[in-house]
Amino acid sequence: MLLLKTFWRAALAATALAPSPILAADKDNPPGQSTFVSPGGDVGFAFTVPDNDNSDIFFSLRVPTENSWGGVGLGSDDMKGALFLILYRNERGDNVTLSPRVAYGNYEPQLYPEVEMEVLNGTGVVDGYMVFNAKCSKHCRSWPAGGSNGGYIDVSSPNQKAVYAVGPRESFGSDNPGAGIKFHRDPGVPVLTKDSVNEGTTLDYRETGRSDVKAALHATLMVFCIVAMFPFGVVVLRLGRWARWHGLNQTVAMAGVLAGLGLGVAASFNYQRSRGFRSYHQILGFIIVAFILVQFSLGFLHHTQYRKTQAPTKYGRVHLWLGRLIIFLGVLNAFFGFAFALDRKYGLVLAGLIIFGALATLFVVIWRQRLTKQQRFQPVGGPLNGTNTGYQPQPWREDHHQASGSNYPSDPPPGYEPPSQQIGLHPVSSSSSTPWRSSDAKEYEDDAALGSAQRPREFT
């Protein structure tokens, strides 16, 4: 927070804010203006009130281009009630955009388009700084404050309060004065000029201790639970046939999603773009959470009925397809969320993780299918190629040369009934289950019943 202690009246204020309004010695801090340079030089601000009866003021704002944005808030010692003059680069990056906003609380200020100003010489991107020089002719001395103690500047008072803030050190640009901006950070480097000093201002410093932790936790929980835990629960059930572990995993993931929802709602009140809950990311997020609650209910109903009937249920099929839809929409909404939070680079990281997970799952599925196929075609009696296979054909089917000494005829005796032979089929019993498998889910519950083991007739 800064105190604009003295608003010097100058008849020729425009001269004080010429192309380089604040230069070394007399040029660095010309008489007739209040100058503020933040600790470390992140934000520089010069302010002049002309000696006339109108409501004009002149100001100069300077922020280094390594910051996404920077600005000052006039008329209040806190965010609420302050008129913010926020500066960031334009879309092409070769000029600047000034965004006048009014703050009605400790969240992103709202665009206030009623401010009227004339842009003066020296405005633009100059030597690695964003610079804005202007004469404000309307609504820079008073503005709607929303019931706060701010809302105006008393130019006759020697003690006027203001605040300042600076955005993250990253590239950002927009031609829209109402563009969404990221949460501010603590101040850190640059300067109006290398020789500028405080004059007519003092620093009344107070750390707010606020940060955007809720948004980060929201993203972490949602991505981990929907993009990682839910698919893992599917793998546990499909490949491992572990119904109980599937239920436990999905329950924990659902609890994480509900916690992430609460954090997301709380974080939404920090920004103008999210306070109305009208964005497609927020709307789709509410729909996905509703689907997850329905999905959990369907899974519970299916499992309860399956334990009684040991047969697939109508709940199971809906549960299966709704789960696939939830995972698809959840992944899609994660990308929307990173774009909505102005953090598209994390979307690329998420895309890489999804591709890696998909390839790993495909590898496991192919490996498991090949292993199952090898087990399915393994000989029952032993090795082949003339060695003992454990199989003894009926006497009448032996080769005549090999059975020349046999007393049996080549044809079967009348009325012969061959003994039933069970070819490698064994009934599934509870004794074959492992401690990790659900004792009441002998196969995946949505699969069709295979029936009991059969004793097939001999093939002719």
VENJOJO-V852358 format. One record per residue. RES is the residue in three letters. PHI is phi in whole degrees, 0 to 359 (999 if undefined). Layout:
BEGIN
RES_PHI, RES_PHI
END
This chain:
BEGIN
MET_999, LEU_240, LEU_249, LEU_276, LYS_290, THR_220, PHE_262, TRP_292, ARG_268, ALA_223, ALA_291, LEU_247, ALA_293, ALA_298, THR_295, ALA_289, LEU_244, ALA_291, PRO_319, SER_243, PRO_291, ILE_224, LEU_234, ALA_304, ALA_50, ASP_296, LYS_286, ASP_292, ASN_223, PRO_295, PRO_295, GLY_95, GLN_218, SER_260, THR_236, PHE_231, VAL_235, SER_292, PRO_304, GLY_87, GLY_83, ASP_295, VAL_229, GLY_242, PHE_216, ALA_237, PHE_219, THR_221, VAL_249, PRO_289, ASP_271, ASN_212, ASP_263, ASN_269, SER_256, ASP_289, ILE_219, PHE_243, PHE_211, SER_225, LEU_234, ARG_223, VAL_221, PRO_293, THR_290, GLU_288, ASN_268, SER_290, TRP_198, GLY_200, GLY_185, VAL_234, GLY_242, LEU_261, GLY_89, SER_204, ASP_266, ASP_215, MET_296, LYS_298, GLY_90, ALA_271, LEU_268, PHE_264, LEU_251, ILE_252, LEU_239, TYR_210, ARG_287, ASN_280, GLU_298, ARG_280, GLY_86, ASP_256, ASN_210, VAL_234, THR_236, LEU_262, SER_241, PRO_281, ARG_220, VAL_244, ALA_261, TYR_251, GLY_177, ASN_275, TYR_212, GLU_306, PRO_298, GLN_260, LEU_304, TYR_237, PRO_285, GLU_287, VAL_294, GLU_243, MET_211, GLU_248, VAL_284, LEU_255, ASN_300, GLY_94, THR_283, GLY_144, VAL_264, VAL_232, ASP_52, GLY_83, TYR_234, MET_270, VAL_234, PHE_224, ASN_246, ALA_204, LYS_250, CYS_262, SER_250, LYS_208, HIS_67, CYS_261, ARG_259, SER_209, TRP_198, PRO_293, ALA_255, GLY_65, GLY_81, SER_268, ASN_277, GLY_270, GLY_102, TYR_196, ILE_240, ASP_266, VAL_288, SER_271, SER_270, PRO_278, ASN_221, GLN_248, LYS_263, ALA_205, VAL_232, TYR_218, ALA_204, VAL_219, GLY_274, PRO_298, ARG_277, GLU_197, SER_284, PHE_203, GLY_199, SER_199, ASP_273, ASN_271, PRO_296, GLY_261, ALA_298, GLY_291, ILE_236, LYS_282, PHE_302, HIS_290, ARG_241, ASP_293, PRO_298, GLY_205, VAL_213, PRO_69, VAL_197, LEU_296, THR_222, LYS_293, ASP_253, SER_290, VAL_225, ASN_293, GLU_211, GLY_77, THR_221, THR_226, LEU_261, ASP_252, TYR_270, ARG_209, GLU_280, THR_280, GLY_74, ARG_271, SER_208, ASP_264, VAL_291, LYS_299, ALA_295, ALA_296, LEU_293, HIS_301, ALA_297, THR_297, LEU_295, MET_295, VAL_294, PHE_295, CYS_285, ILE_277, VAL_274, ALA_247, MET_290, PHE_299, PRO_298, PHE_298, GLY_298, VAL_294, VAL_297, VAL_302, LEU_280, ARG_287, LEU_266, GLY_264, ARG_57, TRP_257, ALA_294, ARG_293, TRP_294, HIS_299, GLY_297, LEU_295, ASN_299, GLN_291, THR_293, VAL_297, ALA_296, MET_296, ALA_298, GLY_296, VAL_296, LEU_295, ALA_295, GLY_297, LEU_298, GLY_298, LEU_295, GLY_296, VAL_297, ALA_297, ALA_290, SER_296, PHE_283, ASN_276, TYR_229, GLN_294, ARG_291, SER_241, ARG_293, GLY_276, PHE_53, ARG_246, SER_284, TYR_295, HIS_295, GLN_290, ILE_297, LEU_296, GLY_297, PHE_297, ILE_296, ILE_296, VAL_297, ALA_298, PHE_299, ILE_295, LEU_295, VAL_295, GLN_300, PHE_297, SER_295, LEU_297, GLY_297, PHE_296, LEU_296, HIS_297, HIS_296, THR_297, GLN_288, TYR_295, ARG_296, LYS_274, THR_258, GLN_55, ALA_220, PRO_302, THR_237, LYS_293, TYR_296, GLY_296, ARG_292, VAL_295, HIS_302, LEU_297, TRP_284, LEU_294, GLY_297, ARG_297, LEU_295, ILE_297, ILE_296, PHE_297, LEU_294, GLY_296, VAL_297, LEU_299, ASN_289, ALA_297, PHE_294, PHE_301, GLY_295, PHE_295, ALA_294, PHE_294, ALA_273, LEU_62, ASP_232, ARG_296, LYS_297, TYR_289, GLY_296, LEU_293, VAL_298, LEU_297, ALA_299, GLY_296, LEU_295, ILE_294, ILE_298, PHE_298, GLY_297, ALA_295, LEU_294, ALA_296, THR_295, LEU_298, PHE_298, VAL_297, VAL_295, ILE_296, TRP_298, ARG_291, GLN_295, ARG_293, LEU_295, THR_295, LYS_295, GLN_296, GLN_292, ARG_290, PHE_259, GLN_287, PRO_299, VAL_280, GLY_276, GLY_132, PRO_290, LEU_257, ASN_60, GLY_84, THR_274, ASN_293, THR_259, GLY_85, TYR_251, GLN_246, PRO_290, GLN_298, PRO_304, TRP_284, ARG_259, GLU_287, ASP_297, HIS_300, HIS_291, GLN_285, ALA_252, SER_297, GLY_268, SER_277, ASN_272, TYR_271, PRO_288, SER_282, ASP_258, PRO_291, PRO_294, PRO_301, GLY_72, TYR_287, GLU_245, PRO_292, PRO_292, SER_293, GLN_237, GLN_268, ILE_265, GLY_67, LEU_256, HIS_231, PRO_294, VAL_281, SER_238, SER_296, SER_290, SER_274, SER_284, THR_256, PRO_298, TRP_271, ARG_271, SER_287, SER_293, ASP_257, ALA_227, LYS_289, GLU_224, TYR_300, GLU_292, ASP_270, ASP_285, ALA_290, ALA_294, LEU_270, GLY_83, SER_274, ALA_295, GLN_251, ARG_246, PRO_289, ARG_289, GLU_289, PHE_279, THR_270
END
